[in-house]
């Protein structure tokens, strides 16, 4: 089973990934407490938000919606790749399989992703000015710069040390309280797998006039 590794700094802190739903898992019901409804985020990517960007809505089971604008002017291939997985229905019943409170929420793990892409970030020769501040949507990857595929992460708290090494391609505009609530289920004693399964019921996208293209896939799959 292929697993994407989210690397942190040059120390190569490796997160091994998991997160396949099992038929016999216990169902949980969530009620987001009021304390998570306070927006403490300052959007570091505010200059890139506009009405012409594609808008993605992630419906988190029993919790609510996270709304994200994609930034095709910054990372067009990452945006096209993400949209393709959405339109293929690949993220339905997927999970936020890795949750690190104060850092990020990661989802989109597939056993057989359809496309591996070049990471659109500075270390890989791309001009990507988006800093990994709270709310940024970015691509997970492995050791190779061309190993990004279906997996993505949402930054929970400012993590600028990821800049240049990861391809940011969007930012949250609504649902920050859902992000905070998901982060509260971090269980560092179990390899940062959330203490209860956090399922993605669905992800939808409104293109808002954006004309997408098929993602440009690299020829060799990452291990």
Secondary structure, DSSP 8 states (H G I E B T S, - for coil): -----EEETTTTEEE-------TT---------GGGG------TTGGG--TTS-EEEEEETTTEEEEEEE-TTT-HHHHHHHHHHHHTTTTTTEEEEEEETTTEEEE---TT-S--B---SGGGT--------TTEEEE---SSTT-B-S-EEEESS--GGGTTTS-EEEEEEE-HHHHHHHHTT--GGGTT--SS--EEEEEEEE-TT---------SS---
